[in-house]
Amino acid sequence: MEFIRRRIETQVMSLTGLSLGKIDLENPKGDPGLFGPSSICWQVHGDYSSMLIGGISALMLQALHPLALAAVWDHSSFREDMIGRLRRTGLFISGTTFGSRQDAEWLIEKVRAIHLQIIGTALDGRPYAASDPDLLTWVHVGEVSSFLSAHLRYKNPHLSLDDQDRYYDETASIAESLGARKVPRSRREISDYLEQMRPQLLCDWRSREVLRLLLAAPSPSRLARPFGTLMMQAGVDLLPHWASEMFDVSLSPLKSKLVRVSVKRSLPVLRWAVRNCSLNRARRRMGLTE
């Protein structure tokens, strides 16, 4: 059983930002980082399984904004290296959530510097810049709303409404440190923001190509391929109904139920196998038992 556990863990960890080796979540000892173990974002971001589903859904949702999509399309290698893009995004989330304060601040400054270099013109003729405060807010909301939705569906459906608001309030600080403005800080503000943004969203051929590439993303092994396909379907199922309608990927009630049941049966195995995740490494740094 230990051989099987290690094999699963190795394959899973190869997909995460930790595989890039840029940060050490276990040092320096006692450093709580930007949030610390009592934070809600440690709870939400600590479950790799639901975060994977939330991350997939977030990328789909973000691709509906023409300017955000243009910036990624023109300046990212995601079409040739989707796994690399997922790893880099995962590194930022893991590092800013669980890393030491120095590592978290380094990651923030690194991303800010990269954003300053990303400028261009969208297909509709509008200029874009990755450092645009409004675009940064859109990307942030797409991520955190998806992460929390996945957490509530697949990890802890009993997370209190107050703690859900607290999660949004905590994570807003990261968006603001990157330059975002008017960042929603509660469930109500997130809901209102998404509703206000809908007239600006568009599903065009490039949005659909992002969806296609995500669904076709390679798995670390042949054995992991069915699980990867299931996670992608769970990401589609997690989309807000209006977003899935824009992509024309709405699942039937029966298909949705089958996906959710299958995921809930699969995730305990993944959680059993992955012991060296970001949360556990950070807990070791703080001298806490796993």
N, C-alpha and C positions, 0 to 999 in steps of 0.2 A: 504493500500500500504506500509506503514511503517513496518508493521509486515512482509510482504513478503520480503522487502528490508533487514531487519535485519536477517531474516532466511537465505537468500542467502549469506549475508556477513559472518555470523557465520560459515557456511559450507565452504566457500572459505578460510577464515582465518585459519580454522583448518588444512588446508593443507600446510600452509606457515611456514617458519622458525620462524616467530614471535610467533607462538603458543608455542614454546619451552620456551619462557620467559627468555631468556638469556641476552637480551640487551634492553635498553630503548631508543628508537629513539627520544623521545621528550625531553630528557635532556642530558647534561646541556644546558641551553638556550643560543642561539647565537653561539654555536660551529658548524662551517661549515663542520667538518669532513675532509676527505681526498680530497674531490672534491668541494663541495658547490653547491648551487642552479643554478649557471650559467653554470655548466658543461653539456656536452652532455650525459654523462652516467646517470645523473639524469633524463633526458628526456627518454632515451631508457629503463633504468631499472625501471622507474616509472610506467610503464603500466603493471600491473600484468597479464593481459589477454594475450598479445603477449609474455611476458616473459615465461608464462607457456608453450606455444607452442614451443618457442625457446629452453626451457630447455629439453623438451621431445626429440626434434630432436637432441640436443647436446649429450644426453646420448647414443642415437643410434649411432651417428657418432663416439664418443669416443670409443665405444665397438669394432670398427674395427681395433684398434691397439692392437696387441697381448700382448705386455708388459703392456700397460695400463689396458687392460682387466684382465690380470692375477693378477695384484695388487688388483683390485676391487674384483675379484672372490674369491681370497684367504683370503682377510682381511676385507671384508665388509659383513654386514648382509642384504644386499639388497634383497637377494632371499626370506628371511622371512619377511622383513620389508621394502618394496619398498617406502611406504609413508614416513617412518622415514628417509630414504636416501634422498628423495626429500626435506624434511623439513630441514635437516642439510645443504644441498647444498644451499637452499634458504636463510637460516640464514646467511651463509657466504657472499653471494652476497648482501643481504639487509644491513648487518652490515658494510661491507667494502665500500658500495656505499653511504648509507644514515646515518650511525651511527656516533657518535662522534669520534674524532681522537683516543681517548683512547680505545673505544670499537673496532674500526677497527683494531688498532694495536694489541689488545689482540687476536682477531680472527685470524689474520695472524700468530702470534707467536704460537697460539694453533695448527693451521693446520701444521705449520712447524714441531712442535714437534711430531705430529702424523705421519707425513710422514717419519720421521727418523726411526720409528719402523716397517715400512712396507717394507719388503724385502723378496725375495724368488726366485724361479726358474719357468720360464714359461714352457708350455707344450713342446716347441721346445728345451728346455735345456738351454736357455739363462737366465742369472740372471737379476732380475729387482729390482728397488728401487723406491719408490714413490717420493723420493727426487731427482731423476735423473732430471737434468735441461731440458733435451730434452723431457722427458715425461711430465713435467710440462708445457712446451710450447705447446705440442700437446693438452693437456686437456684444456688449456686456449683458444687456437684458436678454438677448437671445440665449446666451450661455446660462446665466443663473436661473432663469425661469425654467429652462429645460432640465438643469441639474436637480432643482427642487421637485419638479414634477416627477422625474424618474425616482427620486428618493421616496416620495410619498407613495408611489405605485409599487415599488419593488423592495423597499427596505423598511421604512417606518411610516405607515399610513396614519399613525396616531401622533405624529409630531404636532404639537399644539399650534394654534393660530398665532399666538404671541411669539413662539420660537420661529415660525415661518417668517414673520415680520422681522425678527431679529436677524435672521439669515440674510435677508435682503439689505438690511441696514449695515451689517458687517461687511458684506462683499462690495457695497457701494464705494467703500474707501479705496479699494484697488482700482476701480474704474476712474475715480477722481484723481488718483495719483498718476494715471496714464494721461489725464487731460480731459476726461469726459465731463459734461456739465448737466445739471438738472437731472441727476441720476435718481430714478425711483428707489424708494427705501422701504416699501411695504407692499403687501399683496394688492391692496387697492390701487396704489400708484403704478405697480407693474401692469395690472389689468387695464387701467386707464391709458397708460402709455402705449401698449400694444394696440388698443382700439384706435388711438389717434394716429398710429403709424400705418395702419392698413391701407389708406388711400395712396401712400407713397410706394407701396410694394408692387412687384411685378414678377411674374413667372415667365421667363423667355427661354430661348433655346440654350442659353448658357446656364441658367438655373437648372434646367433639366439635365444638362451634361454633368453638373456637379452631383446631382442625385444619382445619375447612372454610374459615375465613377465611385461614389461611396458604396453603392450596392455591389459593385464589382471589385471592391478593395480586396487585395490578396490576404489569405489567412497564413499564420505562421507554419501550418502543416496541413496535410490532407485530413488528418483526424479532427482538426479544429475547424474545418470549413463549415460543417453543418451548424456548429455553435455560432460562428461568425455570421452566417446567413440569418440565423434566428435573431441575433442582436441587431442586425440592420432592420429587420422587420419590426422589431420592438421600437427602434428609433422612429420609423415611419409612423407606427401606431401612437407614439407619444406626441406627435405634432398637434398643435391646435387644429380643430376641425376645419377652420377656414384656410389654414395653410395647406393641409392635406388636399383640400378641394382645389386650391390653386395649382398644386402639382399633379392633380388628378390621380392620387394614389390612395384614396380613402379605402380602408379595409371594411369588408362586410362585418356585421356584428359577430357572425360565427368565426370568421378569420381572426378578428381582433381577440375574441375570447380564447381561441386556440393558441395564439401567440403569447398572450399573457400567462396562460396556464403553463405552457412549455417553458417560458422564461423562469417562472417561479419554481418550477421543478429542477431547472438547471443551475440556478444561481447558488444554492447551498453547496454544490460541489466546488464551484469556483471560489467561494469564500473559504471553504475548508482548505483548499490547496494554496491560496495566496497568503502566506504568512509574512512575507517580507515587503508588504505594501508600504506606501508613504506614511499612513497613519501609524503603523506599528514601529517604523523607524523613528518617527518623531516622538512617539511615546518612550522609546528607549532613550532618546536624547534627554527627555525630561525625567528619566528615572522611574517611569510608571510601568506597572505590569501590563502585559498585553491581554 
